[in-house]
Amino acid sequence: MSLKFNIRHLEQHNLTLNGELAPADLELESLDELIHFREPLYYDLELQKLENAVLAQGALRLVLHCECARCLKPFERALALDHWACHLPLKGDEKVDVVNDLVDLTSFIREDIVLSLPQQPLCQPECKGLQNASKKLASGGLEKKDSTSSAWAELNKLKL
Ligand SMILES: [Zn+2]
């Protein structure tokens, strides 16, 4: 599925489009190994015909399932582009493809979603990363060392 609208329907009046797009439709799946797309993108858009263009504006919302780049903890983050707007020229070098009167908005939405993704997803801005985990690991290591050294002590006793 892709998000298409019929340009002829815009001649008389504005169009409202709302619904959802699967991550697969937006080709988002293998974009970033720390960001998983498991939920559909919701769109609520109004389309308006300008003189030589179409203006699409409205809201795009998507829940991201992320893994923290520092501590690897999974967390969810809502991506909300509530004032998304896209200007689609119908003339000139940049003009959009119109196939059987249909214009496909999918790639424009995809582009802006990709630009809005976190560069480095963090569970919280001040995430200290694996510090806590490594501390635990270190103390675990210490205990192990203690038991090893006591084992050595026992061995030494035996030798004596
Ligand atoms: Zn974190």
Backbone and ligand atoms as CSV (ligand in chain L), in Angstrom:
chain,resi,resn,atom,element,x,y,z
A,1,MET,N,N,0.850,-1.206,0.000
A,1,MET,CA,C,0.000,0.000,0.000
A,1,MET,C,C,0.881,1.250,0.000
A,2,SER,N,N,0.387,2.237,-0.697
A,2,SER,CA,C,1.069,3.525,-0.624
A,2,SER,C,C,-0.009,4.597,-0.495
A,3,LEU,N,N,0.443,5.779,-0.210
A,3,LEU,CA,C,-0.509,6.848,0.029
A,3,LEU,C,C,-0.624,7.726,-1.215
A,4,LYS,N,N,-1.682,7.480,-1.977
A,4,LYS,CA,C,-1.874,8.214,-3.230
A,4,LYS,C,C,-3.154,9.024,-3.175
A,5,PHE,N,N,-3.159,10.100,-3.909
A,5,PHE,CA,C,-4.419,10.846,-4.028
A,5,PHE,C,C,-4.628,11.216,-5.493
A,6,ASN,N,N,-5.871,11.394,-5.842
A,6,ASN,CA,C,-6.227,11.735,-7.212
A,6,ASN,C,C,-6.264,13.254,-7.370
A,7,ILE,N,N,-5.427,13.722,-8.241
A,7,ILE,CA,C,-5.253,15.151,-8.404
A,7,ILE,C,C,-6.527,15.826,-8.940
A,8,ARG,N,N,-7.334,15.064,-9.659
A,8,ARG,CA,C,-8.578,15.632,-10.200
A,8,ARG,C,C,-9.584,15.933,-9.097
A,9,HIS,N,N,-9.519,15.134,-8.054
A,9,HIS,CA,C,-10.449,15.363,-6.948
A,9,HIS,C,C,-10.162,16.664,-6.226
A,10,LEU,N,N,-8.949,17.177,-6.467
A,10,LEU,CA,C,-8.559,18.419,-5.797
A,10,LEU,C,C,-9.046,19.659,-6.544
A,11,GLU,N,N,-9.523,19.454,-7.747
A,11,GLU,CA,C,-9.922,20.607,-8.560
A,11,GLU,C,C,-11.074,21.363,-7.896
A,12,GLN,N,N,-12.011,20.613,-7.360
A,12,GLN,CA,C,-13.200,21.252,-6.782
A,12,GLN,C,C,-13.011,21.663,-5.325
A,13,HIS,N,N,-12.390,20.821,-4.581
A,13,HIS,CA,C,-12.297,21.111,-3.137
A,13,HIS,C,C,-11.075,20.436,-2.531
A,14,ASN,N,N,-10.741,20.854,-1.334
A,14,ASN,CA,C,-9.617,20.242,-0.622
A,14,ASN,C,C,-9.942,18.797,-0.278
A,15,LEU,N,N,-8.895,18.029,-0.102
A,15,LEU,CA,C,-9.088,16.617,0.255
A,15,LEU,C,C,-8.529,16.361,1.644
A,16,THR,N,N,-9.206,15.529,2.372
A,16,THR,CA,C,-8.676,15.091,3.658
A,16,THR,C,C,-8.301,13.627,3.532
A,17,LEU,N,N,-7.112,13.320,3.994
A,17,LEU,CA,C,-6.646,11.930,3.955
A,17,LEU,C,C,-6.264,11.523,5.356
A,18,ASN,N,N,-6.820,10.440,5.843
A,18,ASN,CA,C,-6.300,9.908,7.097
A,18,ASN,C,C,-6.365,8.392,7.099
A,19,GLY,N,N,-5.437,7.836,7.842
A,19,GLY,CA,C,-5.323,6.383,7.865
A,19,GLY,C,C,-3.954,6.001,8.360
A,20,GLU,N,N,-3.532,4.821,7.992
A,20,GLU,CA,C,-2.218,4.379,8.438
A,20,GLU,C,C,-1.456,3.685,7.329
A,21,LEU,N,N,-0.153,3.751,7.477
A,21,LEU,CA,C,0.749,3.095,6.532
A,21,LEU,C,C,1.634,2.128,7.307
A,22,ALA,N,N,1.807,0.932,6.793
A,22,ALA,CA,C,2.677,-0.046,7.458
A,22,ALA,C,C,4.137,0.357,7.261
A,23,PRO,N,N,4.987,0.034,8.227
A,23,PRO,CA,C,6.414,0.350,8.071
A,23,PRO,C,C,6.989,-0.200,6.766
A,24,ALA,N,N,6.502,-1.355,6.353
A,24,ALA,CA,C,7.004,-1.945,5.108
A,24,ALA,C,C,6.680,-1.053,3.908
A,25,ASP,N,N,5.510,-0.397,3.956
A,25,ASP,CA,C,5.127,0.497,2.855
A,25,ASP,C,C,6.081,1.688,2.768
A,26,LEU,N,N,6.625,2.038,3.909
A,26,LEU,CA,C,7.519,3.190,3.960
A,26,LEU,C,C,8.988,2.779,3.843
A,27,GLU,N,N,9.221,1.481,3.714
A,27,GLU,CA,C,10.578,0.935,3.595
A,27,GLU,C,C,11.488,1.454,4.702
A,28,LEU,N,N,10.988,1.320,5.908
A,28,LEU,CA,C,11.736,1.838,7.046
A,28,LEU,C,C,12.490,0.746,7.807
A,29,GLU,N,N,12.121,-0.490,7.574
A,29,GLU,CA,C,12.515,-1.569,8.487
A,29,GLU,C,C,13.997,-1.689,8.800
A,30,SER,N,N,14.826,-1.655,7.779
A,30,SER,CA,C,16.237,-1.960,8.051
A,30,SER,C,C,17.105,-0.711,8.016
A,31,LEU,N,N,16.509,0.381,8.476
A,31,LEU,CA,C,17.182,1.668,8.394
A,31,LEU,C,C,18.244,1.834,9.463
A,32,ASP,N,N,17.925,1.400,10.658
A,32,ASP,CA,C,18.809,1.633,11.799
A,32,ASP,C,C,18.653,0.444,12.739
A,33,GLU,N,N,19.746,-0.161,13.128
A,33,GLU,CA,C,19.614,-1.366,13.952
A,33,GLU,C,C,19.124,-1.073,15.363
A,34,LEU,N,N,19.181,0.180,15.788
A,34,LEU,CA,C,18.703,0.528,17.136
A,34,LEU,C,C,17.257,1.002,17.129
A,35,ILE,N,N,16.671,1.146,15.951
A,35,ILE,CA,C,15.287,1.607,15.869
A,35,ILE,C,C,14.464,0.562,15.115
A,36,HIS,N,N,13.416,0.107,15.785
A,36,HIS,CA,C,12.557,-0.906,15.167
A,36,HIS,C,C,11.197,-0.294,14.880
A,37,PHE,N,N,10.671,-0.642,13.728
A,37,PHE,CA,C,9.381,-0.094,13.320
A,37,PHE,C,C,8.364,-1.222,13.368
A,38,ARG,N,N,7.596,-1.226,14.432
A,38,ARG,CA,C,6.640,-2.328,14.602
A,38,ARG,C,C,5.210,-1.852,14.486
A,39,GLU,N,N,5.029,-0.547,14.472
A,39,GLU,CA,C,3.665,-0.022,14.465
A,39,GLU,C,C,3.451,0.861,13.237
A,40,PRO,N,N,2.203,0.933,12.797
A,40,PRO,CA,C,1.948,1.721,11.589
A,40,PRO,C,C,2.122,3.222,11.834
A,41,LEU,N,N,2.352,3.908,10.780
A,41,LEU,CA,C,2.388,5.365,10.832
A,41,LEU,C,C,0.972,5.892,10.603
A,42,TYR,N,N,0.539,6.791,11.456
A,42,TYR,CA,C,-0.783,7.398,11.304
A,42,TYR,C,C,-0.639,8.747,10.620
A,43,TYR,N,N,-1.501,8.982,9.663
A,43,TYR,CA,C,-1.470,10.285,9.001
A,43,TYR,C,C,-2.851,10.910,9.011
A,44,ASP,N,N,-2.833,12.208,9.106
A,44,ASP,CA,C,-4.074,12.973,9.066
A,44,ASP,C,C,-3.731,14.257,8.303
A,45,LEU,N,N,-4.060,14.267,7.039
A,45,LEU,CA,C,-3.549,15.308,6.149
A,45,LEU,C,C,-4.663,16.033,5.410
A,46,GLU,N,N,-4.390,17.258,5.105
A,46,GLU,CA,C,-5.290,18.014,4.242
A,46,GLU,C,C,-4.513,18.431,3.002
A,47,LEU,N,N,-5.142,18.232,1.859
A,47,LEU,CA,C,-4.490,18.567,0.595
A,47,LEU,C,C,-5.224,19.734,-0.049
A,48,GLN,N,N,-4.424,20.617,-0.592
A,48,GLN,CA,C,-4.997,21.835,-1.156
A,48,GLN,C,C,-4.333,22.099,-2.499
A,49,LYS,N,N,-5.120,22.432,-3.474
A,49,LYS,CA,C,-4.564,22.730,-4.801
A,49,LYS,C,C,-4.174,24.201,-4.853
A,50,LEU,N,N,-2.898,24.428,-5.155
A,50,LEU,CA,C,-2.438,25.792,-5.380
A,50,LEU,C,C,-2.369,25.991,-6.897
A,51,GLU,N,N,-1.854,27.109,-7.314
A,51,GLU,CA,C,-1.860,27.394,-8.742
A,51,GLU,C,C,-1.114,26.337,-9.567
A,52,ASN,N,N,0.159,26.090,-9.181
A,52,ASN,CA,C,0.937,25.098,-9.914
A,52,ASN,C,C,1.510,24.026,-9.010
A,53,ALA,N,N,0.808,23.784,-7.964
A,53,ALA,CA,C,1.328,22.833,-6.982
A,53,ALA,C,C,0.192,22.306,-6.118
A,54,VAL,N,N,0.554,21.318,-5.325
A,54,VAL,CA,C,-0.376,20.831,-4.306
A,54,VAL,C,C,0.321,21.009,-2.965
A,55,LEU,N,N,-0.409,21.488,-1.995
A,55,LEU,CA,C,0.131,21.608,-0.661
A,55,LEU,C,C,-0.507,20.535,0.211
A,56,ALA,N,N,0.357,19.705,0.801
A,56,ALA,CA,C,-0.128,18.686,1.740
A,56,ALA,C,C,0.339,19.099,3.119
A,57,GLN,N,N,-0.564,19.136,4.071
A,57,GLN,CA,C,-0.136,19.441,5.432
A,57,GLN,C,C,-1.017,18.741,6.444
A,58,GLY,N,N,-0.409,18.506,7.593
A,58,GLY,CA,C,-1.136,17.799,8.640
A,58,GLY,C,C,-0.183,17.098,9.578
A,59,ALA,N,N,-0.692,16.045,10.173
A,59,ALA,CA,C,0.075,15.369,11.215
A,59,ALA,C,C,0.496,13.969,10.786
A,60,LEU,N,N,1.725,13.606,11.171
A,60,LEU,CA,C,2.245,12.248,10.988
A,60,LEU,C,C,2.683,11.760,12.355
A,61,ARG,N,N,2.272,10.574,12.709
A,61,ARG,CA,C,2.657,10.036,14.019
A,61,ARG,C,C,3.082,8.587,13.913
A,62,LEU,N,N,4.126,8.297,14.654
A,62,LEU,CA,C,4.703,6.958,14.584
A,62,LEU,C,C,5.348,6.635,15.929
A,63,VAL,N,N,5.114,5.425,16.423
A,63,VAL,CA,C,5.797,5.001,17.645
A,63,VAL,C,C,7.028,4.189,17.258
A,64,LEU,N,N,8.174,4.621,17.779
A,64,LEU,CA,C,9.421,3.919,17.496
A,64,LEU,C,C,9.773,3.012,18.665
A,65,HIS,N,N,10.246,1.836,18.361
A,65,HIS,CA,C,10.762,0.954,19.407
A,65,HIS,C,C,12.283,1.001,19.289
A,66,CYS,N,N,12.887,1.640,20.265
A,66,CYS,CA,C,14.327,1.893,20.170
A,66,CYS,C,C,15.102,1.054,21.172
A,67,GLU,N,N,16.388,0.999,20.915
A,67,GLU,CA,C,17.316,0.483,21.917
A,67,GLU,C,C,18.284,1.611,22.195
A,68,CYS,N,N,18.502,1.856,23.485
A,68,CYS,CA,C,19.379,2.959,23.870
A,68,CYS,C,C,20.789,2.701,23.341
A,69,ALA,N,N,21.345,3.727,22.698
A,69,ALA,CA,C,22.673,3.575,22.104
A,69,ALA,C,C,23.746,3.439,23.177
A,70,ARG,N,N,23.425,3.852,24.418
A,70,ARG,CA,C,24.442,3.773,25.477
A,70,ARG,C,C,24.276,2.570,26.395
A,71,CYS,N,N,23.005,2.306,26.804
A,71,CYS,CA,C,22.834,1.214,27.784
A,71,CYS,C,C,22.078,0.024,27.199
A,72,LEU,N,N,21.657,0.144,25.941
A,72,LEU,CA,C,20.983,-0.932,25.204
A,72,LEU,C,C,19.587,-1.282,25.735
A,73,LYS,N,N,19.104,-0.471,26.683
A,73,LYS,CA,C,17.770,-0.710,27.219
A,73,LYS,C,C,16.724,-0.404,26.144
A,74,PRO,N,N,15.720,-1.300,25.970
A,74,PRO,CA,C,14.672,-0.989,24.995
A,74,PRO,C,C,13.699,0.064,25.534
A,75,PHE,N,N,13.268,0.940,24.692
A,75,PHE,CA,C,12.288,1.943,25.103
A,75,PHE,C,C,11.490,2.385,23.883
A,76,GLU,N,N,10.338,3.013,24.152
A,76,GLU,CA,C,9.490,3.493,23.057
A,76,GLU,C,C,9.545,5.003,22.979
A,77,ARG,N,N,9.482,5.494,21.783
A,77,ARG,CA,C,9.458,6.945,21.617
A,77,ARG,C,C,8.452,7.279,20.528
A,78,ALA,N,N,7.606,8.251,20.831
A,78,ALA,CA,C,6.633,8.675,19.826
A,78,ALA,C,C,7.263,9.756,18.951
A,79,LEU,N,N,7.105,9.569,17.680
A,79,LEU,CA,C,7.578,10.572,16.737
A,79,LEU,C,C,6.328,11.287,16.223
A,80,ALA,N,N,6.222,12.551,16.486
A,80,ALA,CA,C,5.028,13.288,16.069
A,80,ALA,C,C,5.428,14.497,15.244
A,81,LEU,N,N,5.056,14.467,13.999
A,81,LEU,CA,C,5.249,15.638,13.136
A,81,LEU,C,C,3.855,16.246,12.966
A,82,ASP,N,N,3.501,17.111,13.894
A,82,ASP,CA,C,2.128,17.626,13.912
A,82,ASP,C,C,1.904,18.752,12.910
A,83,HIS,N,N,2.977,19.315,12.436
A,83,HIS,CA,C,2.832,20.416,11.467
A,83,HIS,C,C,3.627,20.098,10.214
A,84,TRP,N,N,3.460,18.881,9.800
A,84,TRP,CA,C,4.166,18.461,8.593
A,84,TRP,C,C,3.538,19.158,7.392
A,85,ALA,N,N,4.378,19.585,6.481
A,85,ALA,CA,C,3.862,20.202,5.260
A,85,ALA,C,C,4.766,19.806,4.105
A,86,CYS,N,N,4.159,19.632,2.972
A,86,CYS,CA,C,4.924,19.224,1.801
A,86,CYS,C,C,4.357,19.961,0.589
A,87,HIS,N,N,5.248,20.606,-0.105
A,87,HIS,CA,C,4.864,21.370,-1.289
A,87,HIS,C,C,5.200,20.528,-2.514
A,88,LEU,N,N,4.196,20.214,-3.302
A,88,LEU,CA,C,4.393,19.320,-4.445
A,88,LEU,C,C,4.167,20.086,-5.742
A,89,PRO,N,N,5.240,20.498,-6.377
A,89,PRO,CA,C,5.085,21.264,-7.618
A,89,PRO,C,C,4.506,20.401,-8.742
A,90,LEU,N,N,3.656,20.996,-9.532
A,90,LEU,CA,C,3.071,20.276,-10.671
A,90,LEU,C,C,3.702,20.715,-11.986
A,91,LYS,N,N,4.585,21.719,-11.886
A,91,LYS,CA,C,5.288,22.177,-13.081
A,91,LYS,C,C,6.752,22.392,-12.744
A,92,GLY,N,N,7.578,22.441,-13.769
A,92,GLY,CA,C,9.000,22.733,-13.555
A,92,GLY,C,C,9.822,21.480,-13.326
A,93,ASP,N,N,11.115,21.709,-13.025
A,93,ASP,CA,C,12.067,20.601,-12.887
A,93,ASP,C,C,11.736,19.673,-11.725
A,94,GLU,N,N,11.175,20.238,-10.669
A,94,GLU,CA,C,10.933,19.478,-9.448
A,94,GLU,C,C,9.560,18.840,-9.426
A,95,LYS,N,N,8.873,18.914,-10.507
A,95,LYS,CA,C,7.472,18.498,-10.472
A,95,LYS,C,C,7.306,17.008,-10.112
A,96,VAL,N,N,6.218,16.747,-9.414
A,96,VAL,CA,C,5.979,15.376,-8.954
A,96,VAL,C,C,5.432,14.523,-10.099
A,97,ASP,N,N,5.650,13.237,-9.962
A,97,ASP,CA,C,5.107,12.302,-10.952
A,97,ASP,C,C,3.600,12.182,-10.756
A,98,VAL,N,N,2.893,12.314,-11.862
A,98,VAL,CA,C,1.449,12.083,-11.829
A,98,VAL,C,C,1.169,10.919,-12.768
A,99,VAL,N,N,0.693,9.813,-12.209
A,99,VAL,CA,C,0.413,8.619,-13.007
A,99,VAL,C,C,-1.077,8.338,-12.927
A,100,ASN,N,N,-1.740,8.389,-14.065
A,100,ASN,CA,C,-3.209,8.218,-14.095
A,100,ASN,C,C,-3.904,9.137,-13.100
A,101,ASP,N,N,-3.470,10.376,-13.071
A,101,ASP,CA,C,-4.032,11.395,-12.171
A,101,ASP,C,C,-3.680,11.177,-10.703
A,102,LEU,N,N,-2.864,10.172,-10.437
A,102,LEU,CA,C,-2.531,9.887,-9.034
A,102,LEU,C,C,-1.144,10.392,-8.674
A,103,VAL,N,N,-1.039,10.978,-7.498
A,103,VAL,CA,C,0.243,11.414,-6.957
A,103,VAL,C,C,0.506,10.577,-5.709
A,104,ASP,N,N,1.729,10.067,-5.618
A,104,ASP,CA,C,2.096,9.218,-4.481
A,104,ASP,C,C,2.853,10.050,-3.446
A,105,LEU,N,N,2.286,10.112,-2.265
A,105,LEU,CA,C,2.904,10.903,-1.191
A,105,LEU,C,C,3.908,10.099,-0.365
A,106,THR,N,N,3.923,8.787,-0.563
A,106,THR,CA,C,4.679,7.904,0.330
A,106,THR,C,C,6.149,8.299,0.473
A,107,SER,N,N,6.810,8.558,-0.647
A,107,SER,CA,C,8.245,8.833,-0.568
A,107,SER,C,C,8.537,10.155,0.146
A,108,PHE,N,N,7.622,11.107,0.032
A,108,PHE,CA,C,7.814,12.402,0.704
A,108,PHE,C,C,7.680,12.229,2.222
A,109,ILE,N,N,6.724,11.400,2.594
A,109,ILE,CA,C,6.535,11.122,4.021
A,109,ILE,C,C,7.746,10.370,4.556
A,110,ARG,N,N,8.168,9.379,3.802
A,110,ARG,CA,C,9.318,8.582,4.229
A,110,ARG,C,C,10.535,9.469,4.476
A,111,GLU,N,N,10.801,10.349,3.529
A,111,GLU,CA,C,11.972,11.215,3.613
A,111,GLU,C,C,11.971,12.031,4.911
A,112,ASP,N,N,10.820,12.607,5.248
A,112,ASP,CA,C,10.759,13.455,6.437
A,112,ASP,C,C,10.772,12.647,7.722
A,113,ILE,N,N,10.224,11.445,7.681
A,113,ILE,CA,C,10.314,10.570,8.862
A,113,ILE,C,C,11.778,10.200,9.093
A,114,VAL,N,N,12.466,9.846,8.031
A,114,VAL,CA,C,13.872,9.456,8.156
A,114,VAL,C,C,14.696,10.607,8.740
A,115,LEU,N,N,14.411,11.826,8.284
A,115,LEU,CA,C,15.145,12.996,8.782
A,115,LEU,C,C,14.834,13.275,10.251
A,116,SER,N,N,13.675,12.830,10.725
A,116,SER,CA,C,13.275,13.118,12.107
A,116,SER,C,C,13.701,12.032,13.093
A,117,LEU,N,N,14.251,10.963,12.588
A,117,LEU,CA,C,14.642,9.881,13.501
A,117,LEU,C,C,15.809,10.331,14.363
A,118,PRO,N,N,15.840,9.866,15.624
A,118,PRO,CA,C,16.979,10.238,16.463
A,118,PRO,C,C,18.274,9.686,15.879
A,119,GLN,N,N,19.308,10.510,15.872
A,119,GLN,CA,C,20.609,10.087,15.341
A,119,GLN,C,C,21.189,8.991,16.217
A,120,GLN,N,N,20.983,9.174,17.518
A,120,GLN,CA,C,21.507,8.226,18.484
A,120,GLN,C,C,20.429,8.065,19.540
A,121,PRO,N,N,19.589,7.034,19.433
A,121,PRO,CA,C,18.492,6.922,20.394
A,121,PRO,C,C,19.010,6.705,21.816
A,122,LEU,N,N,18.533,7.524,22.743
A,122,LEU,CA,C,18.929,7.409,24.144
A,122,LEU,C,C,17.683,7.252,24.998
A,123,CYS,N,N,17.720,6.341,25.986
A,123,CYS,CA,C,16.560,6.107,26.844
A,123,CYS,C,C,16.226,7.370,27.620
A,124,GLN,N,N,17.244,8.139,27.975
A,124,GLN,CA,C,17.051,9.468,28.553
A,124,GLN,C,C,18.301,10.274,28.213
A,125,PRO,N,N,18.137,11.584,28.088
A,125,PRO,CA,C,19.260,12.391,27.574
A,125,PRO,C,C,20.540,12.221,28.397
A,126,GLU,N,N,20.374,11.997,29.710
A,126,GLU,CA,C,21.567,11.916,30.554
A,126,GLU,C,C,21.955,10.469,30.863
A,127,CYS,N,N,21.500,9.567,30.006
A,127,CYS,CA,C,21.833,8.150,30.223
A,127,CYS,C,C,23.343,7.984,30.383
A,128,LYS,N,N,23.701,7.287,31.458
A,128,LYS,CA,C,25.129,7.114,31.755
A,128,LYS,C,C,25.673,5.841,31.111
A,129,GLY,N,N,24.836,5.220,30.308
A,129,GLY,CA,C,25.302,4.066,29.580
A,129,GLY,C,C,25.493,2.858,30.459
A,130,LEU,N,N,26.495,2.085,30.146
A,130,LEU,CA,C,26.681,0.806,30.813
A,130,LEU,C,C,27.459,0.918,32.119
A,131,GLN,N,N,27.620,2.146,32.608
A,131,GLN,CA,C,28.410,2.370,33.825
A,131,GLN,C,C,27.932,1.489,34.976
A,132,ASN,N,N,26.600,1.534,35.235
A,132,ASN,CA,C,26.054,0.749,36.333
A,132,ASN,C,C,26.299,-0.730,36.117
A,133,ALA,N,N,26.023,-1.150,34.917
A,133,ALA,CA,C,26.172,-2.557,34.597
A,133,ALA,C,C,27.633,-2.974,34.755
A,134,SER,N,N,28.561,-2.096,34.313
A,134,SER,CA,C,29.969,-2.479,34.391
A,134,SER,C,C,30.436,-2.456,35.838
A,135,LYS,N,N,29.803,-1.560,36.661
A,135,LYS,CA,C,30.149,-1.533,38.078
A,135,LYS,C,C,29.770,-2.875,38.701
A,136,LYS,N,N,28.536,-3.299,38.363
A,136,LYS,CA,C,28.070,-4.587,38.874
A,136,LYS,C,C,29.014,-5.701,38.428
A,137,LEU,N,N,29.390,-5.605,37.177
A,137,LEU,CA,C,30.276,-6.602,36.605
A,137,LEU,C,C,31.606,-6.603,37.352
A,138,ALA,N,N,32.089,-5.373,37.619
A,138,ALA,CA,C,33.369,-5.225,38.297
A,138,ALA,C,C,33.290,-5.813,39.702
A,139,SER,N,N,32.183,-5.510,40.416
A,139,SER,CA,C,32.082,-6.027,41.783
A,139,SER,C,C,31.917,-7.540,41.742
A,140,GLY,N,N,31.199,-8.016,40.696
A,140,GLY,CA,C,31.065,-9.459,40.523
A,140,GLY,C,C,32.431,-10.080,40.314
A,141,GLY,N,N,33.215,-9.384,39.506
A,141,GLY,CA,C,34.568,-9.845,39.222
A,141,GLY,C,C,35.405,-9.880,40.490
A,142,LEU,N,N,35.183,-8.860,41.324
A,142,LEU,CA,C,35.931,-8.749,42.575
A,142,LEU,C,C,35.622,-9.941,43.485
A,143,GLU,N,N,34.287,-10.224,43.549
A,143,GLU,CA,C,33.884,-11.356,44.388
A,143,GLU,C,C,34.546,-12.639,43.897
A,144,LYS,N,N,34.546,-12.739,42.596
A,144,LYS,CA,C,35.122,-13.926,41.994
A,144,LYS,C,C,36.602,-14.026,42.360
A,145,LYS,N,N,37.242,-12.851,42.292
A,145,LYS,CA,C,38.663,-12.794,42.595
A,145,LYS,C,C,38.885,-13.220,44.057
A,146,ASP,N,N,37.966,-12.686,44.924
A,146,ASP,CA,C,38.075,-13.026,46.337
A,146,ASP,C,C,37.998,-14.535,46.546
A,147,SER,N,N,36.975,-15.116,45.869
A,147,SER,CA,C,36.794,-16.552,46.080
A,147,SER,C,C,37.973,-17.314,45.491
A,148,THR,N,N,38.513,-16.777,44.375
A,148,THR,CA,C,39.665,-17.445,43.777
A,148,THR,C,C,40.846,-17.380,44.736
A,149,SER,N,N,41.057,-16.170,45.285
A,149,SER,CA,C,42.220,-16.016,46.161
A,149,SER,C,C,42.046,-16.868,47.433
A,150,SER,N,N,40.758,-16.986,47.897
A,150,SER,CA,C,40.573,-17.836,49.082
A,150,SER,C,C,40.806,-19.306,48.718
A,151,ALA,N,N,40.436,-19.612,47.463
A,151,ALA,CA,C,40.700,-20.979,47.009
A,151,ALA,C,C,42.199,-21.233,46.973
A,152,TRP,N,N,42.906,-20.206,46.505
A,152,TRP,CA,C,44.368,-20.318,46.475
A,152,TRP,C,C,44.913,-20.465,47.885
A,153,ALA,N,N,44.281,-19.682,48.781
A,153,ALA,CA,C,44.719,-19.750,50.167
A,153,ALA,C,C,44.528,-21.162,50.716
A,154,GLU,N,N,43.366,-21.722,50.348
A,154,GLU,CA,C,43.094,-23.103,50.790
A,154,GLU,C,C,44.135,-24.064,50.225
A,155,LEU,N,N,44.437,-23.837,48.929
A,155,LEU,CA,C,45.420,-24.706,48.261
A,155,LEU,C,C,46.788,-24.583,48.940
A,156,ASN,N,N,47.106,-23.310,49.249
A,156,ASN,CA,C,48.397,-23.072,49.882
A,156,ASN,C,C,48.467,-23.799,51.221
A,157,LYS,N,N,47.338,-23.767,51.929
A,157,LYS,CA,C,47.282,-24.457,53.217
A,157,LYS,C,C,47.556,-25.954,53.010
A,158,LEU,N,N,46.900,-26.478,51.948
A,158,LEU,CA,C,47.054,-27.910,51.665
A,158,LEU,C,C,48.525,-28.241,51.381
A,159,LYS,N,N,49.129,-27.341,50.568
A,159,LYS,CA,C,50.539,-27.562,50.205
A,159,LYS,C,C,51.416,-27.589,51.448
A,160,LEU,N,N,51.068,-26.656,52.356
A,160,LEU,CA,C,51.879,-26.586,53.560
A,160,LEU,C,C,51.704,-27.863,54.367
L,1,ZN,ZN,ZN,20.194,4.297,28.224
